[in-house]
Each structure stands twice: as C-alpha cells, then as structure tokens.
Amino acid sequence: MNAHTTKPPVTINRFVESLRKNAAKGKAISFGILNIPADLRLGTDDYQAITRDAFHNLPENTKVHRLENGMVAFVHAGSWTNDDNTFVEHIREILTDVLDRQGLGHIPTNLWNRFEWPKDQEKLADLLGITLAERPSSDVSVRFDMADMLRGAITTEAVFDSCRRQAIVCFDDTRREVLGHEIYCSLDYLRQNHLASFLLEGPGEIEILSRVLDEKVMDVTAALAPSILPDRLHLNMQIQTVHSDKFTDFIAEHDGKLIENMAIEFSMENAIANWWEFEDACEFLHSLGIQVGLDRITLPALEFLSPRKMNVDFIKVIWDQNIVGSRRAEVAERLREFAVLFADRSLILTRCDSRTALRMGRSLGVDVFEGSYIDAMLGGYLHRECKSKSRSSDKKCAVCQWAPREARNNGCDFHFRAGKLLSDI
C-alpha cells in the first residue's frame, strides 16, 4: 500500500464487481469500511490523512478505495489478523477535527466495519444501502479461467490484424545483408482495437493475456510457415510459454522444420522476474537447436547486466535518442563494450526510427539493426522485388511487407529473405 494522493472516488458497483472478480480467481478477500457520512464533508486533505494512517497501521498490500458515497474501503487479499484499534482511534480523531471545523454531521457508532467476501455480502449490502444482484450459488465456488476466456475472445483475424514483421539487417562498409525477420503481435494495438470491452488490470492479467497471445501467434506462424521457410524467424515469447504443451506441439509443426532457423526472444523484464525458469528455458531451447535472445534491454540497463552470465546467443538493445544527452559518454562506452563482447552480429539495435540511430549505432560498433527506419530504407528494393498486383501507390509493398494480414490478402511474398544482399541501398 502506498501513502500517496487519494485517488478519485470509485462507484459502489465497480467496487462490488472488483470483489466478485477477485473472489472468482480463488482469492480470499478481507476488507474494512469506514462508514463516513456524506454530511461530514471531508476534504482531499482529510482523505489523504486517512490514507496515511492506513499505510502505517493496516497490513501491507492493503488497497485503499474511496467510495462515491464518502466511505473508504480497505481491501486486503488473504486473512486479516492485525489489530486495527490504533487505526480506528486515529480516524476518530481526524473526524472529530472535521466535525469541529465544519460544525456539521456526526460520527456514527458503527464507524469501522470488518467483512469477508463473499461470506458477508448481506452485511455489506446493508451498510451500503444497496441490493446485491442475485448470482447463481456456484459463482462463488467455481473459478473461471481467464486464459480460456481470452482464447475464445481473440480470433485469428484479430491476431493477423495486430501482427507485424520487421527486417533484421546487417550493415557494413560495402553491403547490406538481411539476416532474417521478426514477427510479433502488438499488444497495445490488440487491446485497443479488439479487446476494448475487456477490463484487464494488473501485471497478472497482462501476463495471462501475453501467454494466450503467444499461443495465437504460434498458430499464425504455423499457418504462414510455407511462405516463410526456410527464412530466419524471430518470435517474442513468455518464458512460461516455452514450458507449455502448446509450444511442444508448435515446434513439431511441418515435420519440425520450423525450428531449423528459429530464434526465440524473451524480454528482459520477463527474464529477471523468472530467472531460474529463464535459465531452464535457455537450456531447453539450445538442446533443440533454437537460438535464444534477450530483448527489450534499455541503454541504462546495460550498466547492471553481466554479459558473461547470460546464456543467450544474442541481445537486443533499444535505441534511445537520449544517448546524445548529458550521459552520452558513459552510456555510449557501455554499449561499445557490449558490441565487442557480443560480436559476430549478436547485438541488435532495435526500434531504430531515424538515421541518427543507425549512424550512432555503427559508430559504436553495432552492425545489426531493426526498426521502422530500417524498413523504410528497403522501400525501393521492395518496389522492384514485389511481383504481386500493382497498386495505385508507388509503395505497393510498403504495407504487405510488414503486415501478415495484407500479405495473405494480396498474395504478396515476404521479400526480406535471410542472406539477401542489398548492396544498392
């Protein structure tokens, strides 16, 4: 629980639904409610004082919800064994000061109320003055599976619509060589355009969504495989996905040919949060002949990473234009060190959206790049290479080269083939 500025009031319906939602996940919910009458007219400072007292006196990880009727709820997952007498005494002092200041209202005798959900539903309804909608008796005992719900909600069309592909290109003094490409699903795009009706909150629910998305992307990749093979293919995945039966089935697709030129990338956040599982996943993938990479490494994070302790084949560092700022020397030197240690095209600078990213990266010893600017540089080559139907725009392949949906609709092949030399761009 954080002692910070009080959040905007929450509607009673939303508060009750949050209790139901957490209980449906199998969590035991304990909570207390301060029965603060609206006529006391508490101000923002008063609510902040209550929050601070809760921070110091109530159990850790207690969430504070200011309700629309002026009451304040304190929700704690699991059992609540702490003595809260001191907290209640302090709250009475705060409300007494408010009463003296305003000259209105009263302090109720049932100021502090403790509940457990769902056992005390009727008591809560009486306190809030509402009628809780009848639910089937099995609702509180059956735990719904969010993963199954999302599997049904995310269609193949939605994944095609949200998937992107980007070329991975090596630059040297005399030539440009395509090393392969990455296919990924834009989580933000999917949530905004295809899952807008879902209220997904918290890292746990986002993790479930990411794992379901991994499964969907594997299905799309298997469908696209005939047009991709034998190209080098990079896929982003959660560590937990690699240990699943779905992944085992995936790598067996097309008689196992998918894994011959495959690379799996894990985000740095996912790896740090599950380090032992990350090491196990690396060992497992290497035993299959699949390359492993660590993705989404920020430039400042390089200072805290030990390259000799990472059992990966390549790393992806996110380009940040702030490298040209006040800490340029330190950050640039650290990137140069990693470029030396991860030689042989095993350090990739990603999200390169400008010529500056390419030039700065090359000056620091980076040879491999990925991003919108790199794709834009290949536009002329794509225009010549694309054999699909002509379009009104000169950039006839500028869409289908990065969107699997368009490639499927237009019958356009993906032209960023591994090993392709592009010395003329």
Buried (B, 14 or more C-beta within 10 A) or exposed (E): BEEEEBEEBBEBEEBBEBBBBBBBEEEBBBBBBBBBBEEBBBEEEBBBBBBBBBBEBBBEEBBBBBBBBBBBBBBBBEEBEBEBEEBBEBBEEBBEEBBEEEEEBEBBEEBBBEBBBBEBBEEBEEBBEEEEEEEEEEEBEEEEEBEEEBEEBBEEEBBBBBBBBBBBBBBEEEEBBBBBBBBBBBBEBBBEEBBEEBEEEEEEBEBBBBBBBBBBBBBBBBBBBEBBEEBBBBBBBBBBBBEBEBBEEBBEBEEEBBBEBBBBBBBBEBBBEBEEBBBBBBEBBBEEEBBBBBBBBEBBBBEEBEBEEBEBBBBBBBBBEEBEEEEEEBBBEBBBBBBEEBEEBBBBBBBBBEEBBBEBBBEBBBBBBBBBBBBEBBBBBBBEBBEBEEBEEEBBBBBBBBBBBBBBEBEBBBBBBBEBEBEEE
